[in-house]
Amino acid sequence: MKYMVAELLFKAAKAWCEEDKICILLSDNREIRFPVELNQKLKTASFVQRNNIEIICNGTGLHWPDLDEDLSLPGIMEGRFSG
């Protein structure tokens, strides 16, 4: 199986929403955040929908089941915020 370097380096341990930001705690205790306005589905969602985040793909992805939206950590780190 082939992996991107980013998939091996960045794993989400926890994800949550604070006001208008999505926050991700990485397995090495670094934290990243991005504004919800960068993603159309997150931008128009309620706070409850935004905060219902599942960590998927062995920690390399985020899924919002209420919105049918998925983002990868490598994509987020590269500045790609649309699923």
Chimera marker file (.cmm) of the C-alpha trace (Angstrom):
<marker_set name="trace">
<marker id="1" x="0.000" y="0.000" z="0.000" r="1" g="1" b="0" radius="0.5"/>
<marker id="2" x="1.294" y="3.455" z="-0.907" r="1" g="1" b="0" radius="0.5"/>
<marker id="3" x="0.975" y="6.430" z="1.410" r="1" g="1" b="0" radius="0.5"/>
<marker id="4" x="1.597" y="10.106" z="0.991" r="1" g="1" b="0" radius="0.5"/>
<marker id="5" x="4.081" y="11.557" z="3.472" r="1" g="1" b="0" radius="0.5"/>
<marker id="6" x="1.315" y="13.813" z="4.812" r="1" g="1" b="0" radius="0.5"/>
<marker id="7" x="-0.836" y="10.741" z="5.576" r="1" g="1" b="0" radius="0.5"/>
<marker id="8" x="1.944" y="9.326" z="7.712" r="1" g="1" b="0" radius="0.5"/>
<marker id="9" x="2.685" y="12.606" z="9.508" r="1" g="1" b="0" radius="0.5"/>
<marker id="10" x="-0.765" y="14.061" z="10.163" r="1" g="1" b="0" radius="0.5"/>
<marker id="11" x="-3.293" y="12.068" z="12.198" r="1" g="1" b="0" radius="0.5"/>
<marker id="12" x="-6.292" y="13.630" z="13.922" r="1" g="1" b="0" radius="0.5"/>
<marker id="13" x="-6.820" y="12.718" z="17.560" r="1" g="1" b="0" radius="0.5"/>
<marker id="14" x="-9.812" y="15.019" z="18.105" r="1" g="1" b="0" radius="0.5"/>
<marker id="15" x="-11.883" y="17.473" z="16.060" r="1" g="1" b="0" radius="0.5"/>
<marker id="16" x="-14.450" y="20.064" z="17.134" r="1" g="1" b="0" radius="0.5"/>
<marker id="17" x="-16.021" y="23.369" z="16.160" r="1" g="1" b="0" radius="0.5"/>
<marker id="18" x="-15.467" y="26.677" z="17.973" r="1" g="1" b="0" radius="0.5"/>
<marker id="19" x="-17.770" y="29.433" z="16.717" r="1" g="1" b="0" radius="0.5"/>
<marker id="20" x="-16.679" y="29.835" z="13.071" r="1" g="1" b="0" radius="0.5"/>
<marker id="21" x="-13.553" y="27.626" z="13.121" r="1" g="1" b="0" radius="0.5"/>
<marker id="22" x="-12.965" y="23.897" z="12.742" r="1" g="1" b="0" radius="0.5"/>
<marker id="23" x="-10.287" y="22.793" z="15.210" r="1" g="1" b="0" radius="0.5"/>
<marker id="24" x="-8.209" y="19.647" z="14.885" r="1" g="1" b="0" radius="0.5"/>
<marker id="25" x="-5.886" y="18.248" z="17.538" r="1" g="1" b="0" radius="0.5"/>
<marker id="26" x="-3.207" y="16.139" z="15.885" r="1" g="1" b="0" radius="0.5"/>
<marker id="27" x="-1.754" y="13.006" z="17.456" r="1" g="1" b="0" radius="0.5"/>
<marker id="28" x="1.497" y="14.871" z="18.205" r="1" g="1" b="0" radius="0.5"/>
<marker id="29" x="-0.466" y="17.544" z="20.161" r="1" g="1" b="0" radius="0.5"/>
<marker id="30" x="-0.221" y="20.192" z="17.442" r="1" g="1" b="0" radius="0.5"/>
<marker id="31" x="-3.473" y="21.963" z="16.695" r="1" g="1" b="0" radius="0.5"/>
<marker id="32" x="-4.710" y="23.337" z="13.400" r="1" g="1" b="0" radius="0.5"/>
<marker id="33" x="-7.774" y="25.467" z="12.704" r="1" g="1" b="0" radius="0.5"/>
<marker id="34" x="-9.518" y="26.772" z="9.642" r="1" g="1" b="0" radius="0.5"/>
<marker id="35" x="-12.515" y="29.059" z="9.148" r="1" g="1" b="0" radius="0.5"/>
<marker id="36" x="-15.782" y="27.337" z="8.192" r="1" g="1" b="0" radius="0.5"/>
<marker id="37" x="-16.333" y="29.954" z="5.481" r="1" g="1" b="0" radius="0.5"/>
<marker id="38" x="-13.727" y="28.152" z="3.354" r="1" g="1" b="0" radius="0.5"/>
<marker id="39" x="-16.167" y="25.260" z="2.835" r="1" g="1" b="0" radius="0.5"/>
<marker id="40" x="-19.653" y="25.925" z="1.441" r="1" g="1" b="0" radius="0.5"/>
<marker id="41" x="-21.387" y="23.109" z="3.352" r="1" g="1" b="0" radius="0.5"/>
<marker id="42" x="-19.775" y="24.055" z="6.670" r="1" g="1" b="0" radius="0.5"/>
<marker id="43" x="-20.439" y="27.746" z="6.061" r="1" g="1" b="0" radius="0.5"/>
<marker id="44" x="-24.197" y="27.223" z="5.713" r="1" g="1" b="0" radius="0.5"/>
<marker id="45" x="-24.532" y="24.539" z="8.425" r="1" g="1" b="0" radius="0.5"/>
<marker id="46" x="-25.733" y="25.040" z="11.972" r="1" g="1" b="0" radius="0.5"/>
<marker id="47" x="-23.269" y="24.917" z="14.855" r="1" g="1" b="0" radius="0.5"/>
<marker id="48" x="-24.653" y="21.507" z="15.891" r="1" g="1" b="0" radius="0.5"/>
<marker id="49" x="-24.122" y="20.133" z="12.364" r="1" g="1" b="0" radius="0.5"/>
<marker id="50" x="-20.609" y="21.592" z="12.196" r="1" g="1" b="0" radius="0.5"/>
<marker id="51" x="-19.689" y="20.110" z="15.568" r="1" g="1" b="0" radius="0.5"/>
<marker id="52" x="-20.836" y="16.590" z="14.645" r="1" g="1" b="0" radius="0.5"/>
<marker id="53" x="-17.444" y="15.493" z="13.308" r="1" g="1" b="0" radius="0.5"/>
<marker id="54" x="-16.196" y="11.935" z="12.922" r="1" g="1" b="0" radius="0.5"/>
<marker id="55" x="-12.526" y="11.079" z="12.500" r="1" g="1" b="0" radius="0.5"/>
<marker id="56" x="-12.188" y="8.584" z="9.640" r="1" g="1" b="0" radius="0.5"/>
<marker id="57" x="-9.550" y="6.766" z="7.577" r="1" g="1" b="0" radius="0.5"/>
<marker id="58" x="-7.243" y="5.958" z="10.464" r="1" g="1" b="0" radius="0.5"/>
<marker id="59" x="-7.098" y="9.609" z="11.548" r="1" g="1" b="0" radius="0.5"/>
<marker id="60" x="-6.381" y="11.090" z="8.121" r="1" g="1" b="0" radius="0.5"/>
<marker id="61" x="-9.899" y="12.326" z="7.370" r="1" g="1" b="0" radius="0.5"/>
<marker id="62" x="-12.868" y="14.151" z="8.862" r="1" g="1" b="0" radius="0.5"/>
<marker id="63" x="-16.509" y="13.345" z="8.132" r="1" g="1" b="0" radius="0.5"/>
<marker id="64" x="-19.623" y="15.398" z="8.883" r="1" g="1" b="0" radius="0.5"/>
<marker id="65" x="-22.484" y="12.850" z="8.689" r="1" g="1" b="0" radius="0.5"/>
<marker id="66" x="-25.213" y="15.507" z="8.920" r="1" g="1" b="0" radius="0.5"/>
<marker id="67" x="-23.743" y="17.298" z="5.896" r="1" g="1" b="0" radius="0.5"/>
<marker id="68" x="-22.410" y="14.354" z="3.877" r="1" g="1" b="0" radius="0.5"/>
<marker id="69" x="-19.040" y="16.131" z="3.761" r="1" g="1" b="0" radius="0.5"/>
<marker id="70" x="-15.535" y="14.651" z="3.989" r="1" g="1" b="0" radius="0.5"/>
<marker id="71" x="-12.170" y="16.400" z="4.158" r="1" g="1" b="0" radius="0.5"/>
<marker id="72" x="-8.749" y="14.824" z="4.296" r="1" g="1" b="0" radius="0.5"/>
<marker id="73" x="-6.032" y="16.111" z="6.616" r="1" g="1" b="0" radius="0.5"/>
<marker id="74" x="-3.501" y="16.190" z="3.768" r="1" g="1" b="0" radius="0.5"/>
<marker id="75" x="-5.999" y="18.272" z="1.792" r="1" g="1" b="0" radius="0.5"/>
<marker id="76" x="-6.578" y="20.648" z="4.695" r="1" g="1" b="0" radius="0.5"/>
<marker id="77" x="-2.824" y="21.031" z="5.165" r="1" g="1" b="0" radius="0.5"/>
<marker id="78" x="-2.532" y="21.828" z="1.437" r="1" g="1" b="0" radius="0.5"/>
<marker id="79" x="-5.309" y="24.434" z="1.634" r="1" g="1" b="0" radius="0.5"/>
<marker id="80" x="-8.065" y="22.371" z="-0.021" r="1" g="1" b="0" radius="0.5"/>
<marker id="81" x="-11.241" y="22.863" z="2.022" r="1" g="1" b="0" radius="0.5"/>
<marker id="82" x="-13.952" y="21.596" z="-0.340" r="1" g="1" b="0" radius="0.5"/>
<marker id="83" x="-14.963" y="17.947" z="-0.311" r="1" g="1" b="0" radius="0.5"/>
<link id1="1" id2="2" r="1" g="1" b="0" radius="0.2"/>
<link id1="2" id2="3" r="1" g="1" b="0" radius="0.2"/>
<link id1="3" id2="4" r="1" g="1" b="0" radius="0.2"/>
<link id1="4" id2="5" r="1" g="1" b="0" radius="0.2"/>
<link id1="5" id2="6" r="1" g="1" b="0" radius="0.2"/>
<link id1="6" id2="7" r="1" g="1" b="0" radius="0.2"/>
<link id1="7" id2="8" r="1" g="1" b="0" radius="0.2"/>
<link id1="8" id2="9" r="1" g="1" b="0" radius="0.2"/>
<link id1="9" id2="10" r="1" g="1" b="0" radius="0.2"/>
<link id1="10" id2="11" r="1" g="1" b="0" radius="0.2"/>
<link id1="11" id2="12" r="1" g="1" b="0" radius="0.2"/>
<link id1="12" id2="13" r="1" g="1" b="0" radius="0.2"/>
<link id1="13" id2="14" r="1" g="1" b="0" radius="0.2"/>
<link id1="14" id2="15" r="1" g="1" b="0" radius="0.2"/>
<link id1="15" id2="16" r="1" g="1" b="0" radius="0.2"/>
<link id1="16" id2="17" r="1" g="1" b="0" radius="0.2"/>
<link id1="17" id2="18" r="1" g="1" b="0" radius="0.2"/>
<link id1="18" id2="19" r="1" g="1" b="0" radius="0.2"/>
<link id1="19" id2="20" r="1" g="1" b="0" radius="0.2"/>
<link id1="20" id2="21" r="1" g="1" b="0" radius="0.2"/>
<link id1="21" id2="22" r="1" g="1" b="0" radius="0.2"/>
<link id1="22" id2="23" r="1" g="1" b="0" radius="0.2"/>
<link id1="23" id2="24" r="1" g="1" b="0" radius="0.2"/>
<link id1="24" id2="25" r="1" g="1" b="0" radius="0.2"/>
<link id1="25" id2="26" r="1" g="1" b="0" radius="0.2"/>
<link id1="26" id2="27" r="1" g="1" b="0" radius="0.2"/>
<link id1="27" id2="28" r="1" g="1" b="0" radius="0.2"/>
<link id1="28" id2="29" r="1" g="1" b="0" radius="0.2"/>
<link id1="29" id2="30" r="1" g="1" b="0" radius="0.2"/>
<link id1="30" id2="31" r="1" g="1" b="0" radius="0.2"/>
<link id1="31" id2="32" r="1" g="1" b="0" radius="0.2"/>
<link id1="32" id2="33" r="1" g="1" b="0" radius="0.2"/>
<link id1="33" id2="34" r="1" g="1" b="0" radius="0.2"/>
<link id1="34" id2="35" r="1" g="1" b="0" radius="0.2"/>
<link id1="35" id2="36" r="1" g="1" b="0" radius="0.2"/>
<link id1="36" id2="37" r="1" g="1" b="0" radius="0.2"/>
<link id1="37" id2="38" r="1" g="1" b="0" radius="0.2"/>
<link id1="38" id2="39" r="1" g="1" b="0" radius="0.2"/>
<link id1="39" id2="40" r="1" g="1" b="0" radius="0.2"/>
<link id1="40" id2="41" r="1" g="1" b="0" radius="0.2"/>
<link id1="41" id2="42" r="1" g="1" b="0" radius="0.2"/>
<link id1="42" id2="43" r="1" g="1" b="0" radius="0.2"/>
<link id1="43" id2="44" r="1" g="1" b="0" radius="0.2"/>
<link id1="44" id2="45" r="1" g="1" b="0" radius="0.2"/>
<link id1="45" id2="46" r="1" g="1" b="0" radius="0.2"/>
<link id1="46" id2="47" r="1" g="1" b="0" radius="0.2"/>
<link id1="47" id2="48" r="1" g="1" b="0" radius="0.2"/>
<link id1="48" id2="49" r="1" g="1" b="0" radius="0.2"/>
<link id1="49" id2="50" r="1" g="1" b="0" radius="0.2"/>
<link id1="50" id2="51" r="1" g="1" b="0" radius="0.2"/>
<link id1="51" id2="52" r="1" g="1" b="0" radius="0.2"/>
<link id1="52" id2="53" r="1" g="1" b="0" radius="0.2"/>
<link id1="53" id2="54" r="1" g="1" b="0" radius="0.2"/>
<link id1="54" id2="55" r="1" g="1" b="0" radius="0.2"/>
<link id1="55" id2="56" r="1" g="1" b="0" radius="0.2"/>
<link id1="56" id2="57" r="1" g="1" b="0" radius="0.2"/>
<link id1="57" id2="58" r="1" g="1" b="0" radius="0.2"/>
<link id1="58" id2="59" r="1" g="1" b="0" radius="0.2"/>
<link id1="59" id2="60" r="1" g="1" b="0" radius="0.2"/>
<link id1="60" id2="61" r="1" g="1" b="0" radius="0.2"/>
<link id1="61" id2="62" r="1" g="1" b="0" radius="0.2"/>
<link id1="62" id2="63" r="1" g="1" b="0" radius="0.2"/>
<link id1="63" id2="64" r="1" g="1" b="0" radius="0.2"/>
<link id1="64" id2="65" r="1" g="1" b="0" radius="0.2"/>
<link id1="65" id2="66" r="1" g="1" b="0" radius="0.2"/>
<link id1="66" id2="67" r="1" g="1" b="0" radius="0.2"/>
<link id1="67" id2="68" r="1" g="1" b="0" radius="0.2"/>
<link id1="68" id2="69" r="1" g="1" b="0" radius="0.2"/>
<link id1="69" id2="70" r="1" g="1" b="0" radius="0.2"/>
<link id1="70" id2="71" r="1" g="1" b="0" radius="0.2"/>
<link id1="71" id2="72" r="1" g="1" b="0" radius="0.2"/>
<link id1="72" id2="73" r="1" g="1" b="0" radius="0.2"/>
<link id1="73" id2="74" r="1" g="1" b="0" radius="0.2"/>
<link id1="74" id2="75" r="1" g="1" b="0" radius="0.2"/>
<link id1="75" id2="76" r="1" g="1" b="0" radius="0.2"/>
<link id1="76" id2="77" r="1" g="1" b="0" radius="0.2"/>
<link id1="77" id2="78" r="1" g="1" b="0" radius="0.2"/>
<link id1="78" id2="79" r="1" g="1" b="0" radius="0.2"/>
<link id1="79" id2="80" r="1" g="1" b="0" radius="0.2"/>
<link id1="80" id2="81" r="1" g="1" b="0" radius="0.2"/>
<link id1="81" id2="82" r="1" g="1" b="0" radius="0.2"/>
<link id1="82" id2="83" r="1" g="1" b="0" radius="0.2"/>
</marker_set>
